[in-house]
Amino acid sequence: MVTMYVCVFVCVAACLVMHADSRSSSASRPNVVFIVADDLGWSDVGWRDPNMHTPNLDRFAKEGIILNNSYVQPLCSPSRSAFMSGYFPFHTGLQHSVITPEQQAYLPGNLTTLPQALKSLGYETHAIGKWHLGFCDWKYTPTYRGFDSFLGYYNAAEDYYNHTVGHGYDLRDNKEVDKKDDGTYSAYIFADRARDIIEQHDKSKPLFMYLPFQSVHGPLEVPEIYETRYCSQMTNTTRKTKCGMVAILDEAIGNVTSDLEAAGLMDNLLLIFTTDNGGPVWDAGYNWPLRGAKSTLWEGGTRGTGFVYSKTLLTNQGTTYQGLMHAVDWF
């Protein structure tokens, strides 16, 4: 019975609320914060490699449930398609590769997305960070796919400071181009927006916040202080930068969860953390002892670092779940 309960809570977080009567009080519908790290390798976290500075992630993982066999797709758009639709990517046409800036590709509009399903149950829904599920028509962008608000970018591999990819600027606040944040590192931007949403949230309604950070996808960029303060032990320069990028990601997540605590939202909250694919070894990702990397079907590309955490909603905190699950299981 305990195992069955954990499976329901861990593998199908959205179904927890979908089984609730939509007229019931918000107390019966947990707040859900779904954090996705971009290109985070299996051993790019402190609980697997003590050289990495991730005290916040380490605490939530160790006090929550570490997902030891949680699988994702080997690339970004396919995994995000699975997160948002609950369908394997070969059912959505996004199984091949990532969506490129010039490509007229998208998550099919006839599919109900996770935020759309949650909105039908009374949730307020917000997306902050990376979309990468199509933008060739407004109807394929986040605020047309179930999110009340969106601050983030449509593509991938943007500069962390000037938010350009190729010859284009890619940072939006809902539908508007966001130029006020030009020059600001993206982890700061996204954590600040999360704080604004948390502070303004109507507590009579449950909250769903989808927070797919840019970190730690290439290009390898981070304020130097994170390298010198937390990663001085690293002798490889690219690995040192990656270590700093992981540290700033951890700090941002710590800031978001502190804001949730201050707002009184943590007591009835499910925190989900996952990567979208394995780490790219050519960009200092570290998947040891798994074979392979991002873009491969080996476990280094498809077995994702992840955990779930809640102060009150899980019955066996501090454990490792060995059961199989996949990105589609979140919906």
N, C-alpha and C positions, 0 to 999 in steps of 0.2 A: 504493500500500500504506500509506504514512504517513497519507494522507488518510482512508483507510478505518479505520485504527486510531484516529485522533483522533475520527472520527465516533462510533465505538462508545463511546469513553471519555467524550466530551463529551455526547452526546445521550442515552445510555441507561446512566446510571451504575449503576442497579440491576442491569442485565443483566450487568455485569462480574462481579458476584458470583454471579449465578444460573447462569452457565455453569461455575462452579467446582464440583468435587465437594464435597458437603456434609461429607464426612469428611476433607477436606484440612485442613492446618494453618491457623491464623488468619493466618499470614504471607501466604498466597495470597489472602486475602480482605481487601481494604482497609477500614480504618475510613472511615466516610462521615459528614461533618457537612454538613447541608443547612440553610442559613440563608436565611430569607425576610424581606426588609424590606417593611413594609406601606406602600403608597402612595408608594414612592420614585420620583421622576420621572427621566426619561432623563438630565437634566443636573443632578441633585441630588447628584452625586459629584464629587470633586476632579479626576479625570482628564478630566472634560468641562468643569467650571466651577471654575477655581482659587480662586474665592472660598469654596468649600466645604472644610471641614477634615476630610478623610478619609484621613489618611496610611496607616492600616492597609489599608483597602480599596484604595487606590491601589497599594500595594506588591503585594498579592496579585493584583490585576487585571493589573498590568504584568509580573509574574513568572509569571503563569499564562496563561490563554487567555481573552481578552475575547470574549464572545458578542455579535456585532454585529447578529444577526438572530434573536434569541430572543424568541418571541412568547408572550404570556400572554392570559388573558381580561381584559375591561375592568373586572371587579369581583372582589371578594375570594373569596367562596364558590365561584364557578365555577372560578377558578384553583386553589384549594386542593383542590377535587374532582379536578381534572386531575392535580395533583401526587401525590395519595394513591392514585388508582385507575388512572391511565394511560388513562382514557376521556375523550373529549370530553364537556363537560357536558350536551349534548343527549341523551346516552345515560344520564345519571344523574339527570335531572330537575332539575338545578341550573343550567340555562342562563339563567334569567330574571333573577335579581337576587341579592342577598345574603339569607342566612337571618336573619330578625329574631327578637328574643327570644321573642315570643309565637307563633311559627310552628312547626307540627309538620312540619318539613322536615329532611332528613338525607341523608348519603351512603348509598345503599342498602346494607343489611346483607348482601346476597348477593354483594357484590363483595369480592375479595381486595385488601387494601390493601398498599401498599409495605412498611410494617413487618411485616405478617403474612408476606409473602413472604420478607423478610429473616430473620425469626425461624426460619422453616423451614430456613434455612441456617446456623443457629447464632449469629446476631447477637443482641447485647443491644440493645434499642431504647428510646429515651427521647424524649419530646416536652416542649418547654419553650416556652411562649408561647401564641399564638393558635390556637384550634381552628377555630371557625366552620363546622363541618360537621354540626351538629345535636346536641341534648342533650335532646330530648323524652322519651327513654328511655335508661337507662344503657347499653343495648347499642349506642348510637350515639356514645358518648363514647370518648376516646382509649384508655383502658386496656382497653376491650372491642374495639378495632379494631387491636390488634397492638402497642401500646406497653406496655413493662414498667412505666413510670412516666410521670406527667404532672404538671407544675406550670404553671398558666396559666389562661386564661379562655376561655369558650365563645362569646362574642358579639363585638362590635366597638364602637369609640368609647367605651371605658371611660375614666374619669378615670385619669391616670397615677399618681396618688398614693393616692386612696381606693378605686380599683378598682370604682367604681359605674357602672352604665349605667341610665338611667331611674331607677327606684326600687329597683333591686336591686344587691346586692353580687356581683361576678363574679370571684372568684379561688379556684382549687381546687388542692389538693395531693392528687393522685390523686382520690378521690371526696369528700374532706373539704374543707369551707370553710376557707380559709387566712386567718385574721384576724391572725396574727402579723406579716404584711407590710403591714397597713393603714398608710398614710402613707409608704411607701417607693416611690420611683420605679421603674417596672417594669423598666427596663433593668438596674438594679442587682440586682433580684430574680432575673432570668433568668440573668444572668452568674454570680451566686453559685451558683445551682442547677447550672449547667453545670460549675462548678469542682468541686462536690461529686461529681457523676457521674464526672467525669474522674479525680478522685483515688481513687475507690472502684472504678473499673472493673477487672474481671478481665481481664488482658491475654492470657489464653489464649483469649479469645473476641473476635471483631471487634465494633466499636461502630458503631451507627447512632444519631446524635443529630440530631433534627429540631428546629430552633431558629427558629421563626417569631416574630420580635420584634413587639411592639406598635408600636415606632418605625417610620415617622414619621407614622402615621395621626393624624387629629385626635381629640381637641381639641389645639390647639397649646399644649403645656406642656413646660417644661424647666427644670431648675435654672438660675438666672440666671447663674451663673459660666460656663456654656458659651456663652452669648450674649456676655458681656463679654470672655472670653478668646479666643474663636475667630471671632467674628462682628461685631466692632466696626465693620468696614468697611461693613456693611449699613445703608442708610438707611431702607429699608422695614421697619416694625416686625414685621409678620407674617413676612416673609422672614427677618428676623434670628432670630426664634424657630425657624422651620423649620431654619435653618442650625445653631442650637444643638442641635436634636433629632437632626440627622444626625451632629453631632459626638459626641454621647453614644452613639449607635448604633455609630459607628466605634470609640470607646473600649471599649465592651463587647465587640465582636468581637475587638479587640486583646487584651483580657484573656483571653477564651476560648482564642484561639490560643496565647497565652503559656502557659496552663495545659496545653494539649495538648502543647506542646513540652517543658515541664518533666516531663510524665508519660511522655515517650518515644513518644507516639502519632502525631506528625506525619510520621515517616519513611515510614509506610505508610498515608497518609490522603488521601482526596479531599475537598476543600472545594468545595462548591457554593454560590454566592450568586446570588440572583435577587430581583427585586421580584415582587409579585403582580399589579400593574397599573400603569398610568402614574400620574403625579402629578396630584392635583386642583389645578387652577390657582386655584380659589376658596379653597384652603387653603395657598397659597404654594408649591405644587408647580411645578417648572420642567422642561418637556419640550422646550425649544428644541433643535434646529430642527424638531422634529416637530410636526405639526398635531394639535390635539385634546388630550384629557385623560382622566383616569379616567372611566369610564362611557360613553365614546364608542368607536366602532369605528375611529376614526382611529388612526394609529400612535402618537400621544401617549397613547392609552389602552391599546394592546395590544403595543407593542414594548418589551420589558422590559430594563432595565439588569441585566446579569449577567455572571458569569465562573465559570470553574473554576480551581482551583489545586491543585497537588501538588508536593512537593519531589522525588518520585522516580517518579511514575506516568505523567507526560505526556512525550511525546517532543519537543514543539516549544513549550516555554514562551516567554513573551514575544511572543506573536503574537495576532492578532485573527482569529477564525473568522467567515467571511462566510456560511457555509451556513445554510440555514433550519432552525429547530427550534421546537418548541412545548412548553408546559408538560407535555403528556402524555408527552413523550419521556424524562422522568426516570424513568419506570417502564416 
